[in-house]
């Protein structure tokens, strides 16, 4: 479970940077920081709901990430895992979320507590 949580955290960070690069400093709904925190919460909810459509929409076709043990995942593998039901997340709680904006990039940090079966 720790490996999945770490891998997901890396993934979310990659999305945060990608979205920050495409988002103006202020949006109609609020600041970049608020938008990225919102995305983090949507990401957590999507894992609990096993929302394949969310990840299909948000992940680029050439999306990859490297997990803490060195395995490399693609978008197709992410979607396959979600569809399989092999990993069921029953709770995903975010805490102490902080966003740091550096020009056209951002870093989101925080604590994630996941319950998984």
Backbone bond lengths (Angstrom), bond angles and torsions (degrees), N, CA, C in turn:
res aa  C-N    CA-C-N  psi(-1)  N-CA   C-N-CA  omega(-1)  CA-C   N-CA-C  phi
1 X - - - 1.437 - - 1.521 110.98 -
2 X 1.327 117.71 -37.69 1.459 120.31 -179.92 1.525 110.12 -62.52
3 X 1.329 116.26 -36.11 1.470 119.70 179.90 1.516 110.83 -64.44
4 X 1.332 115.74 -43.55 1.459 118.92 179.49 1.519 109.98 -64.37
5 X 1.329 117.39 -44.08 1.467 120.65 -179.47 1.522 110.77 -60.92
6 X 1.326 116.77 -42.18 1.463 120.07 179.42 1.524 110.21 -65.92
7 X 1.325 116.14 -44.66 1.458 120.26 -179.37 1.523 110.42 -62.23
8 X 1.308 116.56 -42.50 1.455 120.14 179.30 1.518 110.50 -64.84
9 X 1.328 117.03 -39.69 1.466 120.40 178.02 1.519 111.00 -60.22
10 X 1.327 116.60 -42.52 1.464 120.08 177.79 1.519 110.66 -63.62
11 X 1.319 115.65 -39.24 1.451 120.48 179.21 1.513 111.11 -63.10
12 X 1.305 115.82 -46.64 1.462 120.54 -179.84 1.518 110.49 -61.26
13 X 1.317 116.95 -40.35 1.454 120.25 177.44 1.524 110.74 -60.42
14 X 1.316 116.61 -43.18 1.469 120.30 179.18 1.523 110.59 -61.78
15 X 1.330 117.43 -42.17 1.458 120.37 177.47 1.512 111.43 -65.28
16 X 1.305 116.85 -39.33 1.454 120.44 -179.41 1.525 110.76 -60.97
17 X 1.305 116.09 -43.03 1.467 120.23 178.88 1.521 109.77 -66.42
18 X 1.338 117.54 -42.80 1.462 120.49 -179.83 1.521 111.48 -63.90
19 X 1.309 116.90 -43.28 1.455 120.06 -179.94 1.521 111.11 -68.78
20 X 1.315 116.56 -39.44 1.463 120.20 178.30 1.520 110.22 -59.37
21 X 1.304 117.31 -39.24 1.456 120.97 -178.36 1.523 111.14 -66.61
22 X 1.338 117.35 -24.33 1.456 121.22 -177.82 1.522 113.03 -101.64
23 X 1.318 118.20 -3.44 1.458 122.49 -173.28 1.526 110.42 -109.76
24 X 1.336 117.94 131.46 1.470 119.30 175.49 1.528 110.48 -64.84
25 X 1.327 115.86 162.67 1.470 120.96 -175.92 1.520 112.33 -55.84
26 X 1.292 118.23 -34.85 1.468 121.98 177.09 1.522 107.81 -129.81
27 X 1.306 116.45 137.70 1.460 120.88 177.65 1.516 108.86 -114.32
28 X 1.324 116.37 173.85 1.451 120.58 -179.80 1.521 111.70 -62.31
29 X 1.319 116.92 -30.99 1.464 119.82 -176.42 1.515 113.17 -93.21
30 X 1.300 118.95 -3.60 1.458 120.12 178.52 1.510 111.78 143.40
31 X 1.305 115.35 -160.67 1.456 121.26 -175.20 1.517 111.57 -80.46
32 X 1.309 115.34 164.54 1.458 121.84 175.02 1.520 109.59 -57.50
33 X 1.316 115.67 -41.35 1.463 119.83 179.96 1.529 110.92 -57.99
34 X 1.322 116.64 -45.55 1.464 120.72 179.57 1.529 111.02 -64.80
35 X 1.309 116.54 -39.82 1.463 120.76 179.72 1.525 111.20 -64.32
36 X 1.322 117.10 -40.17 1.460 120.05 -179.93 1.527 111.73 -71.18
37 X 1.310 117.45 -37.51 1.469 120.24 175.25 1.528 109.22 -63.93
38 X 1.316 116.75 -40.72 1.471 121.53 177.44 1.528 109.69 -60.02
39 X 1.316 117.08 -44.25 1.460 121.33 178.78 1.526 111.21 -62.30
40 X 1.321 116.87 -40.79 1.465 120.75 177.40 1.529 110.30 -59.02
41 X 1.321 116.65 -43.73 1.463 120.93 179.68 1.531 111.37 -67.51
42 X 1.322 117.33 -39.07 1.461 120.82 176.50 1.527 110.57 -63.62
43 X 1.329 116.05 -39.11 1.469 121.66 178.34 1.533 109.48 -61.13
44 X 1.327 116.62 -47.61 1.469 121.24 179.90 1.527 110.57 -61.39
45 X 1.322 116.80 -46.39 1.458 120.76 179.43 1.521 111.60 -61.57
46 X 1.316 116.35 -38.60 1.469 120.40 -179.29 1.524 111.61 -64.61
47 X 1.337 117.65 -36.21 1.468 119.80 177.13 1.520 110.44 -67.47
48 X 1.324 117.54 -42.66 1.468 120.73 -179.73 1.530 109.94 -64.42
49 X 1.324 116.74 -40.31 1.465 121.51 -179.02 1.531 112.67 -82.44
50 X 1.337 116.03 -6.87 1.466 122.02 -175.71 1.537 109.40 53.85
51 X 1.310 115.32 48.73 1.459 123.98 -174.58 1.527 110.45 -82.97
52 X 1.308 115.80 87.45 1.461 121.64 -178.05 1.524 110.62 -60.08
53 X 1.316 117.08 -39.37 1.470 121.13 -178.22 1.530 111.59 -60.89
54 X 1.337 117.59 -38.40 1.464 121.06 178.40 1.524 110.35 -59.54
55 X 1.337 116.26 -49.77 1.467 119.79 -177.56 1.516 111.94 -70.81
56 X 1.318 117.31 -33.04 1.466 120.59 176.42 1.520 109.86 -63.92
57 X 1.337 116.14 -36.80 1.471 121.02 -179.77 1.528 112.43 -75.67
58 X 1.328 117.75 -40.40 1.466 120.75 -170.20 1.533 113.50 -87.64
59 X 1.328 117.28 -28.93 1.465 119.92 -178.56 1.530 110.05 -85.81
60 X 1.310 116.16 133.83 1.469 121.40 175.94 1.523 108.91 -66.18
61 X 1.332 116.95 154.53 1.462 120.67 179.74 1.521 112.11 -60.30
62 X 1.329 117.52 -31.61 1.473 120.78 -179.79 1.532 111.94 -98.20
63 X 1.316 116.91 18.87 1.460 123.53 -179.62 1.529 111.10 -59.50
64 X 1.321 115.70 133.70 1.472 121.94 172.39 1.520 108.70 -144.77
65 X 1.311 115.67 153.20 1.465 119.64 169.54 1.518 108.12 -145.88
66 X 1.311 114.74 157.82 1.454 121.36 179.69 1.524 108.31 -111.98
67 X 1.326 115.96 122.98 1.461 121.98 179.54 1.522 109.76 -76.23
68 X 1.325 115.23 167.85 1.461 120.45 -174.99 1.525 112.89 -61.05
69 X 1.341 118.12 -29.11 1.467 119.34 179.75 1.525 112.31 -88.63
70 X 1.345 116.42 1.56 1.456 120.82 174.25 1.516 115.13 102.37
71 X 1.321 118.31 -6.10 1.468 118.68 178.54 1.530 109.35 -71.12
72 X 1.312 115.28 145.87 1.459 121.53 -179.03 1.521 108.45 -109.79
73 X 1.330 116.00 129.16 1.455 122.30 -178.92 1.516 110.21 -112.49
74 X 1.315 116.01 145.17 1.458 122.40 175.45 1.523 109.49 -110.27
75 X 1.303 115.47 172.21 1.468 120.06 176.03 1.523 109.72 -58.22
76 X 1.321 116.53 -44.92 1.470 120.39 -178.70 1.527 111.10 -58.79
77 X 1.332 117.53 -40.96 1.466 120.76 179.16 1.525 111.42 -67.69
78 X 1.329 116.72 -39.42 1.466 120.85 176.30 1.528 110.34 -58.25
79 X 1.325 115.64 -49.80 1.458 120.35 -177.87 1.528 111.20 -65.20
80 X 1.322 116.70 -38.24 1.464 120.65 177.58 1.524 111.02 -62.66
81 X 1.338 116.97 -43.02 1.466 121.04 178.29 1.527 110.56 -60.40
82 X 1.314 116.64 -45.90 1.462 120.17 179.52 1.522 111.51 -61.97
83 X 1.329 116.78 -44.97 1.466 121.09 -178.41 1.523 111.92 -66.98
84 X 1.325 117.24 -31.45 1.466 121.18 -174.68 1.522 113.12 -70.39
85 X 1.317 117.02 -30.53 1.454 120.08 -176.06 1.520 113.03 76.39
86 X 1.349 117.57 9.37 1.465 121.28 179.96 1.518 112.59 -66.87
87 X 1.307 117.18 -27.00 1.454 122.03 179.60 1.526 107.56 -124.23
88 X 1.330 116.69 111.02 1.456 121.14 -178.69 1.525 108.81 -110.25
89 X 1.314 115.70 117.18 1.465 121.42 178.26 1.524 107.40 -96.94
90 X 1.311 115.89 119.51 1.463 120.57 -177.55 1.531 112.59 -96.06
91 X 1.324 116.22 -18.44 1.461 120.12 179.37 1.521 109.03 -154.36
92 X 1.321 115.28 138.82 1.466 121.72 178.51 1.520 106.19 -142.13
93 X 1.312 116.99 106.02 1.462 121.79 -175.45 1.526 109.19 -113.53
94 X 1.327 116.19 127.08 1.463 122.79 177.30 1.525 109.12 -100.08
95 X 1.324 116.45 142.67 1.465 120.65 178.53 1.522 109.75 -146.48
96 X 1.307 115.29 155.58 1.465 122.65 175.15 1.527 112.45 53.19
97 X 1.318 117.13 40.83 1.462 121.01 -178.84 1.532 109.63 -73.90
98 X 1.316 114.74 131.78 1.469 121.44 177.49 1.520 108.12 -134.24
99 X 1.316 115.49 140.12 1.462 121.28 178.63 1.508 108.21 -118.63
100 X 1.305 115.69 130.37 1.462 121.62 174.77 1.521 107.65 -118.42
101 X 1.318 115.67 123.63 1.460 121.26 -177.92 1.514 108.58 -102.55
102 X 1.319 115.52 130.13 1.466 123.08 179.34 1.522 108.12 -125.97
103 X 1.314 116.50 85.06 1.462 119.84 -178.99 1.517 110.79 63.69
104 X 1.346 116.34 -115.53 1.456 121.58 -178.27 1.526 113.23 -93.20
105 X 1.314 117.34 14.61 1.463 121.43 179.58 1.522 109.61 -134.11
106 X 1.332 115.31 160.57 1.462 119.77 178.10 1.521 109.00 -145.42
107 X 1.321 114.81 153.62 1.460 122.03 176.12 1.522 107.11 -124.17
108 X 1.330 115.55 127.53 1.456 121.44 176.97 1.525 107.53 -108.71
109 X 1.321 116.10 127.09 1.468 120.76 176.99 1.516 108.45 -123.93
110 X 1.301 115.40 158.89 1.448 120.27 177.64 1.505 110.28 168.28
111 X 1.314 115.05 -172.48 1.453 121.45 -179.42 1.525 108.63 -115.70
112 X 1.323 115.84 136.78 1.457 121.47 178.43 1.519 108.75 -122.33
113 X 1.318 115.98 130.65 1.461 121.36 174.34 1.518 107.18 -116.73
114 X 1.325 115.71 120.56 1.463 121.12 -175.26 1.521 109.23 -120.58
115 X 1.345 115.49 135.90 1.471 121.43 170.05 1.522 106.08 -108.93
116 X 1.334 114.63 125.30 1.452 119.52 -172.94 1.526 110.26 -137.75
117 X 1.329 115.89 144.58 1.462 120.07 173.03 1.509 109.60 -123.12
